[in-house]
Amino acid sequence: MVNPLAYKIGTKQTTKTLESRQAIGVYVARDADPKLTRGIVAQSEKDGVPVRWFDSMAELGKECGIDVGAAMAAVVLDEK
């Protein structure tokens, strides 16, 4: 089965995806810098976009299919 979801990984990509109202969810790592995550979480909650928390940046990176950690990612529908 093909995963119908894709990820926009990182602070800049997540911010752009939220601002363009394409995000259907946001993933945030608990060990990421709160200065980076605070605004994204607040905007997500304001816009009604669900936030899913991960224990670590490494765990979030693995969920998104990358070999490095990630502070956050926006979940979008895969356009392929």
N, C-alpha and C positions, 0 to 999 in steps of 0.2 A: 504494500500500500504506500502511495506517495504522500508525504507530509504536505498538507496544503498551506503550511505556515512558513514564513521566512523571517529573518531577523535583521534588523538594522542595528549593528553593534557599535557601542561606544557612546560617549556623551554627546558629541556633535551630531551623529546620525540619529540618536534617540530624540534629541531636541528638535531637529528638523522634521522628523517624522511626526512627532506630537503636534508641532506648530501647523503642519499641513493636514492635520486631522486624519492621517492614514493609519495611526496606531490602533490596534484592537486590544493591545495589552502592553504592559511594561514590566520587564524583569529588572530587579535591582539586587546587588550584592550587599549583604549586611556589613562586610568589612571594607567597603568602598568609602572614600572620603565624603563625610556628610555635607561638606560644602558643595560637592558636585551633585549629590543625590537629592538633597532637600528640595530644591526647586522643581526637579523633575517629578518627584513624588507628589508635591503640592499641585502642580499643573495637571497631573494625571487624575488625581482625586477631584479636582475642580471640573475637569472635562468628562468625568465618569468613566475613565479608562482604568480597568482593573490592574492592580499592582501585585506582582508575585515576588516574594522575597526569597533569595538564595543565601545560604550560610556563608559562602565565600565567592570571591571573584573567580577562582579556579573552577568551582562548581558551575557557575553561570556560564563561563567560557565553554565548558564541556557540553552543557545543555544546548548551546548555540552551534556546536560542531567545530569549535576552534581549539587550538592547542595552547592557548594563553588565556590568562584571566581577563575578565571584562567587568567593569563597574556597573554597566547597565546595558540594556538592549530593548528596542521596541519590537513588538511582534506585529507582523503585517501578513495579509493574505498573499501567498506566493502568486506571482503574476505569470508563471510559466505554464 
